[in-house]
Amino acid sequence: MSEAPAAGDVIVYPYRWLEEARAERSPDGAKHRPCCVVVSVTDSRGETTILLTPISSKAPRAGQAALPVPESNAAMRA
């Protein structure tokens, strides 16, 4: 069994943007994107649930919340 991802880890995941979900496009995500693990919780049965946030090279649109990825960490993206 592999170790569960921890908060702060960067993994590759077929993340689906909200507009893709609303348009019912790309049910499995249009492409694999680097994502940061925000929270990782393992329950008493050993099942792990993680909360991800995507990492993008595009600037956020008006009204979108975003956190900058330091340039020193940008090369670490998956």
Rosetta constraint file for C-alpha pairs under 8 A:
AtomPair CA 4 CA 40 HARMONIC 7.55 0.50
AtomPair CA 4 CA 48 HARMONIC 6.87 0.50
AtomPair CA 5 CA 9 HARMONIC 6.34 0.50
AtomPair CA 5 CA 37 HARMONIC 7.11 0.50
AtomPair CA 5 CA 40 HARMONIC 6.61 0.50
AtomPair CA 5 CA 50 HARMONIC 7.87 0.50
AtomPair CA 6 CA 37 HARMONIC 6.54 0.50
AtomPair CA 6 CA 39 HARMONIC 7.09 0.50
AtomPair CA 6 CA 40 HARMONIC 5.68 0.50
AtomPair CA 7 CA 36 HARMONIC 7.66 0.50
AtomPair CA 7 CA 37 HARMONIC 4.92 0.50
AtomPair CA 7 CA 38 HARMONIC 4.95 0.50
AtomPair CA 7 CA 39 HARMONIC 5.10 0.50
AtomPair CA 7 CA 40 HARMONIC 6.04 0.50
AtomPair CA 8 CA 36 HARMONIC 6.01 0.50
AtomPair CA 8 CA 37 HARMONIC 5.36 0.50
AtomPair CA 8 CA 38 HARMONIC 6.21 0.50
AtomPair CA 9 CA 36 HARMONIC 5.79 0.50
AtomPair CA 9 CA 37 HARMONIC 5.38 0.50
AtomPair CA 10 CA 34 HARMONIC 6.41 0.50
AtomPair CA 10 CA 35 HARMONIC 5.49 0.50
AtomPair CA 10 CA 36 HARMONIC 4.53 0.50
AtomPair CA 10 CA 37 HARMONIC 6.21 0.50
AtomPair CA 10 CA 77 HARMONIC 6.58 0.50
AtomPair CA 10 CA 78 HARMONIC 6.70 0.50
AtomPair CA 11 CA 34 HARMONIC 5.67 0.50
AtomPair CA 11 CA 35 HARMONIC 5.43 0.50
AtomPair CA 11 CA 36 HARMONIC 6.46 0.50
AtomPair CA 11 CA 37 HARMONIC 7.38 0.50
AtomPair CA 11 CA 78 HARMONIC 6.28 0.50
AtomPair CA 12 CA 32 HARMONIC 5.96 0.50
AtomPair CA 12 CA 33 HARMONIC 5.41 0.50
AtomPair CA 12 CA 34 HARMONIC 4.59 0.50
AtomPair CA 12 CA 35 HARMONIC 6.02 0.50
AtomPair CA 12 CA 78 HARMONIC 5.95 0.50
AtomPair CA 13 CA 32 HARMONIC 5.09 0.50
AtomPair CA 13 CA 33 HARMONIC 5.49 0.50
AtomPair CA 13 CA 34 HARMONIC 6.42 0.50
AtomPair CA 13 CA 35 HARMONIC 6.53 0.50
AtomPair CA 14 CA 28 HARMONIC 6.16 0.50
AtomPair CA 14 CA 29 HARMONIC 4.64 0.50
AtomPair CA 14 CA 30 HARMONIC 6.88 0.50
AtomPair CA 14 CA 31 HARMONIC 5.51 0.50
AtomPair CA 14 CA 32 HARMONIC 4.09 0.50
AtomPair CA 14 CA 33 HARMONIC 5.95 0.50
AtomPair CA 15 CA 28 HARMONIC 7.58 0.50
AtomPair CA 15 CA 29 HARMONIC 5.14 0.50
AtomPair CA 15 CA 30 HARMONIC 7.61 0.50
AtomPair CA 15 CA 31 HARMONIC 7.24 0.50
AtomPair CA 15 CA 32 HARMONIC 6.45 0.50
AtomPair CA 15 CA 33 HARMONIC 6.11 0.50
AtomPair CA 15 CA 35 HARMONIC 7.72 0.50
AtomPair CA 15 CA 54 HARMONIC 6.92 0.50
AtomPair CA 16 CA 20 HARMONIC 6.13 0.50
AtomPair CA 16 CA 21 HARMONIC 6.54 0.50
AtomPair CA 16 CA 26 HARMONIC 7.12 0.50
AtomPair CA 16 CA 27 HARMONIC 7.50 0.50
AtomPair CA 16 CA 28 HARMONIC 7.02 0.50
AtomPair CA 16 CA 29 HARMONIC 4.35 0.50
AtomPair CA 16 CA 30 HARMONIC 6.71 0.50
AtomPair CA 17 CA 21 HARMONIC 6.46 0.50
AtomPair CA 17 CA 29 HARMONIC 7.73 0.50
AtomPair CA 18 CA 22 HARMONIC 6.14 0.50
AtomPair CA 19 CA 23 HARMONIC 6.09 0.50
AtomPair CA 20 CA 24 HARMONIC 6.03 0.50
AtomPair CA 20 CA 25 HARMONIC 5.04 0.50
AtomPair CA 20 CA 26 HARMONIC 6.45 0.50
AtomPair CA 20 CA 29 HARMONIC 7.96 0.50
AtomPair CA 21 CA 25 HARMONIC 6.05 0.50
AtomPair CA 21 CA 26 HARMONIC 7.44 0.50
AtomPair CA 21 CA 27 HARMONIC 7.25 0.50
AtomPair CA 26 CA 30 HARMONIC 5.11 0.50
AtomPair CA 33 CA 54 HARMONIC 6.85 0.50
AtomPair CA 33 CA 55 HARMONIC 7.18 0.50
AtomPair CA 33 CA 78 HARMONIC 7.73 0.50
AtomPair CA 34 CA 54 HARMONIC 6.17 0.50
AtomPair CA 34 CA 55 HARMONIC 5.53 0.50
AtomPair CA 34 CA 56 HARMONIC 7.76 0.50
AtomPair CA 34 CA 77 HARMONIC 6.04 0.50
AtomPair CA 34 CA 78 HARMONIC 5.25 0.50
AtomPair CA 35 CA 52 HARMONIC 6.02 0.50
AtomPair CA 35 CA 53 HARMONIC 5.42 0.50
AtomPair CA 35 CA 54 HARMONIC 4.21 0.50
AtomPair CA 35 CA 55 HARMONIC 5.28 0.50
AtomPair CA 36 CA 52 HARMONIC 5.60 0.50
AtomPair CA 36 CA 53 HARMONIC 5.37 0.50
AtomPair CA 36 CA 54 HARMONIC 6.26 0.50
AtomPair CA 36 CA 55 HARMONIC 6.84 0.50
AtomPair CA 37 CA 50 HARMONIC 6.71 0.50
AtomPair CA 37 CA 51 HARMONIC 6.03 0.50
AtomPair CA 37 CA 52 HARMONIC 4.75 0.50
AtomPair CA 37 CA 53 HARMONIC 6.70 0.50
AtomPair CA 38 CA 50 HARMONIC 7.35 0.50
AtomPair CA 38 CA 51 HARMONIC 5.45 0.50
AtomPair CA 38 CA 52 HARMONIC 5.58 0.50
AtomPair CA 38 CA 53 HARMONIC 6.86 0.50
AtomPair CA 39 CA 50 HARMONIC 5.56 0.50
AtomPair CA 39 CA 51 HARMONIC 5.19 0.50
AtomPair CA 39 CA 52 HARMONIC 7.42 0.50
AtomPair CA 40 CA 48 HARMONIC 6.76 0.50
AtomPair CA 40 CA 49 HARMONIC 5.87 0.50
AtomPair CA 40 CA 50 HARMONIC 4.40 0.50
AtomPair CA 40 CA 51 HARMONIC 6.61 0.50
AtomPair CA 41 CA 48 HARMONIC 5.47 0.50
AtomPair CA 41 CA 49 HARMONIC 5.41 0.50
AtomPair CA 41 CA 50 HARMONIC 6.39 0.50
AtomPair CA 42 CA 46 HARMONIC 5.65 0.50
AtomPair CA 42 CA 47 HARMONIC 5.38 0.50
AtomPair CA 42 CA 48 HARMONIC 4.13 0.50
AtomPair CA 42 CA 49 HARMONIC 6.42 0.50
AtomPair CA 43 CA 47 HARMONIC 5.52 0.50
AtomPair CA 43 CA 48 HARMONIC 6.42 0.50
AtomPair CA 60 CA 64 HARMONIC 5.71 0.50
AtomPair CA 60 CA 65 HARMONIC 7.16 0.50
AtomPair CA 60 CA 66 HARMONIC 6.44 0.50
AtomPair CA 69 CA 73 HARMONIC 6.49 0.50
AtomPair CA 69 CA 74 HARMONIC 6.28 0.50
AtomPair CA 70 CA 74 HARMONIC 6.31 0.50
AtomPair CA 71 CA 75 HARMONIC 7.45 0.50
AtomPair CA 73 CA 77 HARMONIC 7.16 0.50
